[in-house]
Amino acid sequence: MILAAICLSQDAYAAGDERFVPDCAGAVEIAHGHVVRVEQDGALILSDGRALALEGVRLPLGDKAAGVQALTALRAMALAGPINFTISAPAKDRYGRVRVQAFGRSWFQVALLEEGLAQVQIAPDRTECAPDLYEAEAGARARRNGIWALPDYGVRTPQSLKNATGTYQLVEGRVNNIGRVDGRTFIDFDANGRRLFSAVIGSEDRRAFRDFDFDELSSRRVRVRGIVQEYRGLPEILLSNPFQIEVLD
């Protein structure tokens, strides 16, 4: 059922028609490309040997069952026919894969997100189509599609981050304090006057937030996402892109 929904939900993209590529994705740089296989890490391998990585999404490859389901759906889309790929700078990731938005019979990223087979993960140096991707993910989460029906993928609160170190999480709570120490900015989530969790922008990432008004986050309900780390006994997520922050009220 999931495969059928993915392949049929957006027939406007059939035959790789460039008219249906959204402006946010940029220009088509690889037209009518043919994928010959999909690797276990989700990379798409073209007939000319180039490896492509889907930009803006994270497949649940750490979960065996969900990972198999996501890769099966991705292979069904990738091998169904010609695909148009858009590319924005910087074009390659650290593994040499070309970073793309993919459009065949569906917009691959949106199709995977809508079925709950991926999460949004915005890279530090990219922003394209982030609102569209978040919208697709939110719909799947509301419907409890795919991974959103699994407890490990639920949105966490600052109180529920025990044993979450090293995992990718969405964390939602009310901001109680904005602090700045040694060039780092701390967005603190407290309970009863006790800090439970922080989202942190390092000095090296401040430039990406130069137009961001941190003070506007005070007392607001906010969702952040990223890898949970531990610092001085408390969980934190390092932010490198403003799109890792969603203001909810």
C-alpha positions, 0 to 999 in steps of 0.5 A: 500500500505504501509503495502504491501511494508513493508511486501514484500520489504525484503523477504530475511528475510522470516522465520527468516533466521539468514544469512540475519541479518547484522553484525552491528546488533550483534548476534541473542539472541532470535530466532524464537520469537513469538509476541502476541501483540504490545502495544500502545507505540510500545513495542513488547510482546512475548509469554513468556511475555517479552517486547521488544523495537525497538532500534534506531528508534522513532515512531511518536506516538505524531501524532494521524494519523501518530502514528496509521499508524506506529503501524498498520504497526508494528503490521502487521510485528510483527504478520506475523510469527517468528522473530529473535531478536538481542540484544546488551549491555546494554540489557534493557531500563529504563522501563525494555524492552529488546532493539532489532533489529528485523528481520522477513520478513523485518528488522523492523527498516529499513522497518518503516524508508523506509516508513516514519513511524519512525525517527532515534533516536540513544540512548546515549549508542548505535551505532549499525547499525546507518549508515544503519538506517540513509540511510533508513531514508534519502531515505524516506525523499527524497521521502517524504514518510509518515511523511516526507510529513508533515510540522511538520516533515520537517528538520528545520533551526536554524531560524525556531525553534520558538515554537519547545521547547519540540519536537524532531527535525532535525535541519540543518545549517552551524556551525559558532563557536565552544565554550567551557565553564565550561566543556560544548561544544557549536556548534553554528549556527549563522546568521549575527553574531547573535547566533540562535541555539546551539547543546551542549555536557555537561561535563557528555557526553564528554567521548562519544566524546573523539575521535571527532574533533569538530574543523572539524565542523567549517564552515561546514553544519551540521544536528543534532537531538534531543529534542529542549530545551530552554536555556537563551531564545535560542533553543538548543539540547543536544547531548550525542552521536556523531551519533546525528551529520551528516556532510553534506558537 
